[in-house]
């Protein structure tokens, strides 16, 4: 499968909408050249992705006040892969992401399994860090009982290295706090509500560093903060590290959130509508930045959006997939090219037809998304 290229950052909404047409056309052109051998290879690749998944969600349900809003969804994300989660507003995308991070309010009812495969070394390091923190609280005069590891969601180091898959839903809160931000990080959709308006941006990024790198000096923390800001292309980071969120543009604030998410080098990045409030040109810049960081650091990514053109651009590497959500259910999942060229579910077809492309018939109204 060839890479679907969306490198242009030219201004204009037509450019973003053209992505849908480009993906569909390219997939149609390549379909005629596909053989039985390539189909078998694709099936093997899908089985391999599931076997080597960094994240596997199984039967996830989310409810509020006795009403279920996410209905037993399942999907997986392979190492280095991006899975796009697309659907209209209210389909359960953000609720799914927040459930994975265990950031939903206490009254939320969450069931199922969220299996995360951590690197053996990282798991052992996390185990040691948790034990050290608890030993400090107990004091040097008390010996930490290794049986307490069970309460922390840990085993001994040998066990951790042999069994590195954990269910995020069953981890104790202290263990989950260690995972959150270090192994799994999230980019929230509205920077002005995600950032503290009365705290300097450098201090906010430094908080993320200190939460997971407790032994670093103040100088080293500052160095990592400036390095993260430089990595997301924020200008003059040595000076702007002392600025407040309101002193940055919308696109720059989104870059700050990305810097906070990647500063601890997580293995999985959850991007929840990271381009929603941005104009088309800045959208393209943020998507290009995420693509660059993904390839540079080998990130896996769950990319959430209601915009099909944005999803097509974010999931543009071989092996990337798109899952379509409707009313709390995943109704279809396929590779990016296959889904855009040959959607199987009626809702996916209506979703695609509701977005204008270069070939849309302007004499006819766009499709609507009401339930059949």
C-alpha positions in Angstrom: 0.0 0.0 0.0 1.4 3.4 -0.9 1.4 6.3 1.4 -1.5 8.8 1.0 0.2 12.2 0.9 -1.4 15.3 2.3 1.7 17.5 2.7 0.2 20.7 1.3 -0.5 23.5 3.9 -2.1 25.9 1.4 -4.9 28.0 2.7 -8.6 27.4 1.8 -11.3 25.0 2.9 -11.4 23.4 -0.5 -8.0 22.0 0.2 -9.0 20.2 3.3 -12.2 18.8 1.7 -10.2 17.6 -1.3 -8.5 15.0 1.0 -11.6 12.9 1.0 -11.7 12.8 -2.8 -8.0 12.1 -3.0 -8.1 9.1 -0.7 -11.2 7.6 -2.5 -9.7 8.1 -5.9 -6.3 6.6 -5.0 -7.9 3.6 -3.4 -10.1 3.0 -6.4 -7.0 3.2 -8.7 -5.1 0.7 -6.6 -8.0 -1.7 -6.1 -7.8 -2.9 -9.7 -4.2 -3.9 -9.3 -4.8 -5.8 -6.1 -4.4 -9.6 -6.2 -5.3 -12.5 -4.0 -1.8 -12.6 -2.6 -2.0 -8.9 -1.5 -5.4 -9.6 0.1 -3.9 -12.5 2.1 -1.0 -10.2 3.1 -3.5 -7.6 4.3 -5.3 -10.2 6.4 -2.0 -11.3 7.9 -1.2 -7.7 8.7 -4.5 -7.2 10.5 -3.9 -10.3 12.6 -0.4 -9.2 13.4 -1.6 -5.8 14.5 -4.0 -7.4 16.9 -1.4 -9.7 18.2 1.1 -6.9 18.7 -1.4 -4.2 19.8 -0.1 -1.6 22.2 -3.7 -0.9 23.1 -6.7 -3.2 23.0 -10.2 -2.1 24.0 -12.6 -4.9 24.7 -16.3 -4.5 25.3 -16.0 -0.9 26.7 -19.3 0.5 28.0 -19.8 3.9 29.6 -23.0 5.1 31.4 -24.3 8.0 33.3 -27.2 7.9 35.7 -28.1 4.4 34.6 -28.2 5.4 30.9 -25.6 3.8 28.7 -23.9 6.1 26.1 -21.1 3.8 24.9 -22.2 0.3 24.1 -19.6 -2.4 24.3 -17.1 -1.1 21.7 -13.9 -2.9 20.8 -10.8 -1.8 18.8 -7.0 -2.1 19.0 -4.1 0.2 18.1 -0.8 -1.4 17.0 2.6 -0.1 17.8 3.4 2.9 15.5 -0.1 2.9 14.1 -2.8 5.6 14.1 -6.4 4.7 14.6 -8.9 7.5 13.6 -12.1 7.5 15.6 -14.7 9.5 13.7 -18.3 10.3 14.1 -20.8 13.1 14.6 -21.0 15.1 17.8 -22.5 13.1 20.6 -21.5 9.7 19.2 -19.4 8.8 22.3 -15.8 9.6 21.0 -14.7 11.9 23.8 -16.4 9.7 26.4 -14.4 6.8 25.1 -11.1 8.7 25.3 -11.8 10.0 28.9 -12.8 6.5 30.0 -9.4 5.2 28.7 -7.6 7.8 30.7 -9.9 7.3 33.7 -10.8 11.0 33.8 -14.6 10.6 33.8 -16.5 11.8 36.9 -16.9 9.4 39.8 -20.6 8.8 39.0 -19.7 7.4 35.5 -20.2 3.6 35.1 -17.4 2.2 33.1 -17.0 -1.5 32.3 -15.0 -3.7 29.9 -11.2 -4.0 29.5 -8.6 -1.5 28.3 -5.4 -3.5 27.9 -2.2 -1.5 27.5 1.1 -3.2 26.7 3.9 -1.3 28.3 7.6 -1.9 27.7 9.0 -4.3 30.2 11.7 -1.9 31.3 9.2 1.0 31.7 7.0 -1.3 33.8 9.8 -2.2 36.1 10.9 1.5 36.4 7.3 2.4 37.3 7.2 -0.4 39.9 10.4 0.9 41.5 9.2 4.5 41.5 5.9 3.6 43.1 7.7 1.5 45.8 10.2 4.4 46.5 7.3 6.9 46.9 5.5 4.6 49.3 8.7 4.0 51.3 9.2 7.7 51.7 5.7 8.1 53.1 6.3 5.2 55.5 9.6 6.5 56.6 13.0 4.9 56.7 12.3 3.2 60.0 9.6 1.0 58.4 10.2 -1.7 55.9 7.9 -1.8 52.8 6.0 -5.1 52.7 6.2 -6.5 49.2 2.7 -7.8 49.6 1.6 -4.2 49.2 2.6 -4.4 45.6 -0.7 -6.1 44.9 -2.4 -2.9 46.2 -0.3 -0.8 43.9 -1.1 -2.9 40.9 2.4 -4.3 40.6 4.3 -7.5 40.8 8.0 -8.1 41.4 10.4 -6.8 38.7 10.8 -10.2 37.1 7.0 -10.5 36.9 6.7 -7.1 35.4 9.3 -7.9 32.7 7.5 -11.1 31.8 3.9 -9.7 32.0 3.8 -6.1 30.8 0.1 -6.0 29.8 -2.1 -4.2 32.3 -5.9 -3.4 32.4 -6.1 0.3 32.9 -9.6 0.0 34.3 -8.5 -2.2 37.2 -5.3 -0.4 38.2 -5.3 1.4 41.6 -5.5 5.2 41.2 -1.9 5.7 42.3 -0.7 3.2 39.6 -2.9 4.8 37.0 -1.6 8.2 37.8 1.9 6.9 37.0 0.7 5.6 33.7 -1.2 8.7 32.8 1.1 11.2 31.2 4.1 8.8 31.1 2.9 5.8 29.1 -0.4 7.2 27.8 -0.9 11.0 27.2 -3.8 13.0 25.9 -4.1 16.2 23.9 -7.4 17.9 24.9 -9.6 19.7 22.3 -9.8 23.2 23.9 -6.4 24.7 24.9 -7.9 27.7 26.8 -9.8 25.4 29.2 -7.1 22.8 29.4 -4.4 25.3 30.4 -4.3 27.2 33.7 -4.7 30.9 32.7 -2.8 32.2 35.8 0.2 29.9 35.5 3.2 30.3 33.2 3.2 27.8 30.4 6.7 26.7 31.3 5.6 25.9 34.8 2.7 23.8 33.5 4.9 21.8 31.2 7.4 21.4 34.1 4.6 20.0 36.3 4.2 17.1 33.8 8.0 16.5 34.0 8.2 16.5 37.8 5.2 14.2 38.2 7.1 11.4 36.4 10.8 12.4 36.7 11.1 13.0 40.5 14.9 12.9 40.7 15.6 15.7 38.2 17.3 19.0 39.2 15.5 22.3 38.5 18.0 23.1 35.7 17.4 19.7 34.0 13.6 20.2 34.2 13.9 23.6 32.6 16.1 22.2 29.9 13.5 19.5 29.1 10.7 22.1 29.1 12.5 24.3 26.6 13.4 21.3 24.5 9.8 20.2 24.3 8.7 23.7 23.3 11.3 23.8 20.6 10.3 20.4 19.4 6.8 21.6 18.7 8.1 24.7 16.9 7.2 27.4 19.4 9.4 30.4 18.6 12.0 31.7 21.1 11.2 29.1 23.8 13.9 30.4 26.2 11.9 33.7 26.5 8.4 32.5 26.0 8.6 29.8 28.7 7.7 32.5 31.2 4.6 33.7 29.3 1.0 33.0 30.2 -1.5 31.2 27.9 -3.3 34.3 26.9 -0.1 35.7 25.3 -0.1 32.9 22.7 -2.3 32.4 19.6 -4.7 29.5 19.4 -2.4 27.4 17.3 0.5 28.1 19.7 -1.6 27.1 22.7 -2.4 23.8 21.0 1.4 23.3 20.5 1.9 23.9 24.2 -0.6 21.1 25.0 1.3 18.8 22.5 4.5 19.7 24.3 3.0 18.7 27.6 1.8 15.5 26.1 5.1 14.4 24.6 7.6 15.7 27.1 7.7 12.3 29.0 7.9 10.4 25.7 4.7 8.3 26.0 4.1 5.3 23.8 0.4 6.1 23.1 -1.0 9.6 22.3 -4.7 10.2 22.5 -5.6 13.3 20.4 -9.2 14.5 21.1 -10.3 16.9 18.4 -6.9 18.7 18.4 -7.7 20.9 15.5 -11.4 21.8 16.1 -11.0 25.5 17.0 -8.3 26.2 14.5 -8.5 27.7 11.0 -7.6 25.5 8.0 -4.0 26.7 7.6 -3.2 26.2 11.3 -5.0 22.8 11.2 -2.6 21.7 8.5 0.4 22.8 10.5 -0.8 20.9 13.7 -1.4 17.8 11.7 2.0 18.0 10.0 3.6 18.5 13.5 1.7 15.4 14.9 2.9 13.4 11.9 6.5 14.5 12.3 6.4 13.7 16.1 4.8 10.3 15.5 7.5 9.2 13.0 10.3 10.7 15.0 9.3 9.0 18.3 7.5 5.9 17.0 4.2 7.0 18.7 1.0 5.1 18.5 -2.0 7.4 18.3 -5.7 7.4 18.7 -6.9 10.4 16.7 -10.5 11.6 17.4 -12.4 13.9 15.2 -15.8 14.6 13.6 -14.1 15.9 10.5 -13.5 13.3 7.8 -10.9 15.4 5.9 -8.8 15.8 9.1 -9.0 12.1 9.9 -7.9 11.3 6.3 -4.9 13.5 6.8 -4.0 12.2 10.2 -4.3 8.5 9.3 -2.2 8.7 6.1 0.5 6.0 6.8 0.4 2.4 5.6 -1.5 0.3 8.2 -3.4 3.2 9.6 -7.1 2.5 10.2 -10.4 4.4 10.8 -13.2 3.4 13.0 -16.6 5.0 12.6 -18.8 5.6 15.7 -22.6 6.1 15.7 -24.7 6.6 18.8 -22.1 4.9 21.1 -21.3 2.0 18.8 -18.4 1.3 16.3 -20.3 0.5 13.1 -17.4 0.1 10.8 -13.6 -0.2 10.9 -11.2 -0.5 7.9 -7.9 0.8 6.5 -8.1 4.5 5.6 -8.1 4.0 1.9 -10.6 1.1 2.0 -13.1 3.0 4.2 -13.1 6.2 2.1 -13.2 4.3 -1.2 -15.6 1.5 -0.3 -17.6 2.2 2.9 -19.7 -0.8 3.9 -22.1 0.6 6.5 -25.0 2.9 5.6 -24.0 5.5 8.2 -20.5 5.7 6.9 -21.8 6.3 3.4 -24.1 9.1 4.7 -21.2 10.6 6.7 -19.0 10.7 3.6 -21.8 12.0 1.4 -22.5 14.8 3.9 -19.1 16.3 3.3 -18.7 18.3 0.0 -15.8 17.2 -2.2 -14.4 18.3 -5.5 -16.8 16.0 -7.3 -20.0 16.8 -5.4 -23.1 17.6 -7.4 -24.0 21.1 -6.4 -27.5 20.8 -7.8 -28.4 18.2 -5.1 -28.5 18.7 -1.3 -25.9 17.0 0.9 -26.8 13.8 2.7 -28.2 14.1 6.2 -27.3 12.0 9.2 -30.6 11.3 10.8 -31.1 7.7 12.0 -32.8 5.5 9.4 
